[in-house]
Amino acid sequence: MQHPKPHIPASISAGSAISSDSDLKPAKKQRGSYNCGRCGLPKKGHSCHLPPTTAANATPSPSDSSAASVPSSLSAIRTTTLPPRQPYSHLRRALSFDDIDIRCDSIEPESDNELPDPDVDQGSFYGGLPPVCLWEVLRRLPPAGILAAARVCKGWRDTTRKLWRAAEELRLRVPVRAQIGFVGSLLQKCPGLVRLSLRMESDLDATMLACIAFSCPNLECMEITASDTAINRITGDELGRFVADKRCLTSLKMEGCSNLGALVLCSSSLSILWLSDLSSLSKMVLNCPNLKEVSLDFSCQENDTTDLTTMVEGLGRNCPRLKNIHIASVRLSHASVLALTDANLRGLRMLSLVLGSEITDASVAAISSSYSNLELLDLSGSSISDSGIGMICNVFPATLSRLLLALCPNITSSGIQFAAAQLPLLELMDCGMTISDPNLQSVVPDESSESELQKAFNSKLHLIYQKLIIKHSRLKKLSLWGCCGLDALYLNCPELNDLNLNSCTNLHPERLLLQCPNLESVHASGCPELLVGAIKSQVNDKETGADNHYPFKRLSDGSKRVRVPHFLHHQAADDDKARVGRKVVECNVVVG
């Protein structure tokens, strides 16, 4: 006897089907489990390849046979109610990268099949670059670019913070309307700053010095340059306190120091000191026992009241380790040179006394007798003559490599040729405005001064139409700017790479011979067009020998001949052999 089956409502059938599906799901692990929910292996370093287990593909048990008669509408309900599980991602979140040094070579992921975390935008964090590439890109940006990069996203902001903290050198341009608070906040981002360079377009005062002293405790080198519109209001007392407080400061370079008044610097660490635009110092004391290089550039004012003799005496007494001295002032005199020679600075290697019109051959004799190991001597703007050059050549033939004698009106081409012949180690020589006649240029050619012009022409005839012949094996830079009294030039310098002929207006093109195969630049601003053309033709045709030029040239009056030096022709064959296999260097003729 068959018993009728009881009617089961549809709602109960749906509930039983859902409960049966829930029974098929794997048991939920307790909180804190570190095993995969699908295969049971540890999650760390593991990517599960098994398909996710859902109610759609689960195999029903025999007890759930009634679920097969569930209508299709209920199946749809079951599918939407239980969505398939997303595969677990083992990619670390962005926050976990904060403890990694971004300067490392690479960051290896935990798995090759890692998927990005949907909650983290990796592209915006790294900019599509590995961290090491992002570091290299950002550290090459100027300070304004780094500040702009910090506003991109949190990851870039963290990277810029690390950049500021790791910075050791900062070059900053301070615009006119910049506030001191902004500069201070920028400097405080760099606690490890060692070298600071400021280009001031706004006024400079003691507030800026105090801001630098507070924000940069480990500062070693500071350089401050000022534009034409900026005013440096720092006084000598303020600068002295700054140097005394900075125990690590080794180099100080500052422009626009016209308001110092009096200066007293005491530092045991300072080794380099550059001060420019000095004016009327009532007192200057440098008590720096480790100072090795000093540069004092005074403004060219006739009313300057600085006592340079007393200053130089204190310089030699309190700075015994000086190696390089540069002083530029119209107040330099022979007494100042004697005070410097009495200091007996045994380590002095470079001496530059510029614009001292009262420095004479006697001053050269005092320098030569006290310092016989000079490598650089700059007496530009002095009144020395060819006799002084002779003393220089007799004392420094084995040491001197740089000789600067610009703006010395008493020097002729004979003295320059003698210096080039007697100084075999010479690499740089500046003779600008030497072979010239400034008196003739200042005379106004009117009727009342016609006789005076003729007398001046006759007395200064030795300064006009001079020729210069230089043969040197090591000379690299030669400056003859403003030598308007030079009309013939013959150079045989195989190592010469820089030649300055600016404003050589009377140099004849047919009396120019350049045997300098390594010339890289020739400055010919203010020269006639024919001379510029002759220079270009010679420097661009370096394979031609000396015989292709004019060995003889008759003057316009037909009275004399100009002969190319004999040694240049004898050396032409040897030069042709040396050119074989030599790389031709392109030369740039600078006209403008």
Secondary structure, 3 states (H helix, E strand, C coil): CCCCCCCCCHHHHHHHHHHHHHHHCCCCCCCCCCECCCCCCECCCCCCCCCCCCCCCCCCCHHHHHHHHCCHHHHHHHHHHCCCCCCCCCCCCHHHHCCCCCCCCCCCCCCCCCCCCCCCCHHHHHCCCCHHHHHHHHCCCCHHHHHHHCCCCHHHHHHHHHHHHHCCEEEEEECCCCCHHHHHHHHHCCCCCCEEEEEECCCECHHHHHHHHHHCCCCCEEEEEECCCCCECCCHHHHHHHHHHCCCCCEEEECCCCCCCEEEEECCCCCEEEEEEECCCCEEEEECCCCCEEEEEECCCCCCCCCHHHHHHHHHHHCCCCCEEEEECCCCCHHHHHHHHHCCCCCCCEEEEECCCCCCHHHHHHHHHHCCCCCEEECCCCCCCHHHHHHHHHHCCCCCCEEECCCCCCCCHHHHHHHHHHCCCCCEEECCCCCCCHHHHHCCCCCCCHHHHHHHHHHCHHHCCEEEEEECCCCCEEECCCCCCEEEEEEECCCCCEEECCCCCCCCHHHEEEECCCCCEEECCCCCHHHHHHHHHHHCCCCCCHHHCCCEEECCCCCCEEECCHHHHHCHHHHHHHHCCCCCCCCEEECC
